[in-house]
Amino acid sequence: MRTSQILATLLAFGTFLIGQTPGCKLEIAYVKDFKGTWNDEEYGHQLRTNQPICDDSRIVRVKNKKAKPDDFLLLTDRQARDLPPYQCKHLLGCEAPLDLSDLARETKRQLGDQTPAAAPRASIRSTLSGKTSGPASSGPLTADQLREYNRVLEENLDRVRRVLEAVAGRDLNPELTQIVIQIQTFRKQAEQAREQNLVTAINLARRADLLAQDLVKRLP
């Protein structure tokens, strides 16, 4: 991924934080990775990394000169878990809009159950503004859930820490320096959020980790 693409990722995420998808009633997933050009026709924008997918989104792969049989779209759910990828080679060349109905129904079912494992994703907007809130679940997490959530969080933070240590003191260009600052910001916010809401902390740590891995690929 080029430096310009990494910066586009940051811009897309920043736009999302201030309301990338106005009118979205329920976010059911988030864009993690993709190949090809994908649009959300319901909301009139091209998909970028970290953008939310809504329950009424109409996701289509754009048929242009860059369209390839191996185009794909990878999403994560509201708890930052990877979902099965949408692969055009298995979807009749992505001629039709993606079928998000099962994902939307499952998200609504989880939110309706209000179980700890399905706790709604806390507002990242509130976290970044310093207004953190408690877990959205109606009950406390079990010991097993706490261990699993903390394990995932620590794995992401540990990868981020190793990357930041590797670039510490290096003479980076201004673009890469800004990316390092953004990674440090996400890491700090994840660490601050973990006491209030582990789901929020995991999402922030995951974003720091994704940017950190992209940064490694661009190091001179």
N, C-alpha and C positions, 0 to 999 in steps of 0.2 A: 504494500500500500504506500502510495506516495505521501510526502509531507502535506501536500495540498489536500489530499483525501482525508488525512488525519484531522486537519484543521476543519474540514467540512463536517467531520463527525462531531467535533466540539461545537461548531455552530449549530448543527442540527439538534444536538442535545440541549444547548442553551435555549434555542427557540422553543423546544418542547417544554422546558421548565416554565416558560412564561405563557404557554398556551398554544402549542403548535396546532392542535386540532380542536378549534372552537366548536361547540355543539356536541362533542363526544360525551355520551351519557355513561358508557362503561368501557374502560380499557381492558381488553382481554389478553393482550400480548404486546411484546416489544420486539423491534427488529434487531437482531444480533448480527446477521451477515447475509449477503446475497450476491448473486452473479446475474448480470443482465439488468434491464431497466424495469422497475416495478412502480406502478402508480396506484394510489387510492382514489378511485374515481368518485366515490361518495364525497370526499373532502377536498378533492381537487389538488392534490400534491403528489410529488414523486417521493418514494420512500427513501429514507436515509437511516443510517445506523442509530439505534436508540429511540426511534419514533414509535409512538404507541399505535396499536391496531385496535380499532373500536368494534363493538359488537355488530354495528351496521356498516362497517367498512366494506368496500367493493374493490378487492385487490386484483389487479390484472398485470400480466407481463406484457410490456410494450413490444409490439412487433416492429422492430427497426433493423437496420443493417447489423447491429451488434447482437441481436438475438441469436442464441445458440441452443442446441438440444440439451446441453448440460447446465443450463441456467437453473438457479434454485433460490429459495427464500428460506432462511432459518430464523425462527422466532423463539423467544423465551416467554414463559408464562409469568404471572404476577409475583411468583416467588423466585424468579431468576433461574428457573430450570429450563434446559433446552427442550424444545418440542421436536417431534419428528419433522424433518425438513420437507418442504414442498419442492419436489424435483420434477422439472418439466419432462424429463425422459420417462417418468412414470405417470404423467398426467396428460397424456395425449398432446404433448408439445405446449401445454399451458394455453390452449386455444380459448378456454373458458375462464371466467373469474374463479379465484380460489374458493373452495367451499369451506367457510369458517363456521358453519352452523354447529357442528359438534363441539368445537372449542368454545363458542359463545354459550352453548347450553351447559357445558361442564363448569365454566366460570360462574355462571349464574347459580348453578346448583351449589357450588362450594360457598359462595357468598351467602346463599340462603341458609345453608347448614350452620354457618358461623362456627365451624370447628376450628381449633387452634391451628391445625395444619393448613387450613384454607383461609387463614386470616387475610383480609384484603390488604393489598399493598398500601402502606402509609404514604401520605402525600410528600413527595420529594420537595415540592415547592415550600412546604412548611418547614422541612428540615433545613433547607438551604437558607431560609430566612431566619433561622434560629428558633422557630416556633415548633418544636418537636412535640409529638403527642405519644401517648401510650399505645400498646398493641390494640389493634382494632378488634381482636377476638373477644368474645364474651367470657372466656374462661382462661385460666393460666395454662401455659405450655407445660406438657409433661416433661419428665426428666429426659426421656429419650429424644423428644423434639428439641429441647434446649441443647443437648449434646450435638445433635445433627446440625442445627442451625449454626452453632458456634464453630463446629468443624468446618463447614462451608465458608463461613466468614473468615476464619483464620487462614484457610488455604489461599483465599484470594488476597488477603492482606500480606501474607508471607511472600507471595510471588511479586506483589507490588514493591515490598520492602527490598527484595533482592535486586530488582531493576533499578530502583532509586539509588541503592548503594553502588551499583555498577557505573552509574553516570555521574555520581557525585565528584565534583572537581574537574570534570571534563569540559573542554572548551566547545560548547554547543552553539550552533547558530541561533539567531533570535526565534525562529519558528519552533525548533526543538526545545528551546528553553521555555517557551510558553506552554508547550505540551507537558513538560516536567512540572511546571507550576500547577497546571490543571489536575494532573495525577495526584500531586501532594494535597490539593484541595479536596478531591474526592475521598482520599484516604482519611484525612482528618475528619471530614463529615461522617464517614462510616464509623470511625472510632467514637465520635460523639453520639451518634444515633443508637449504638448497640445497647445502651442501657434503657432506652425508651422503646425501641422497636427493632427487633432483629431482622425483620423482613426488609425494612428500609435500609438498615446497615448493609445487608447482603447486596442489595441492588446498587448502592453507592460503591461498595468494594468491587463488585463485578465490573462496573464501568471504569474504575481506576485500573483494574487488571487488564481489561481489553485495550485501553489506551497504552498501558505499559508494554504489552506484548507488541503492539503496533510500533511503538517507539524503538524497541529493540531491533526490529527489522530495518529501521531507517538510520541506525547509528553508523557513522562513517568508519 
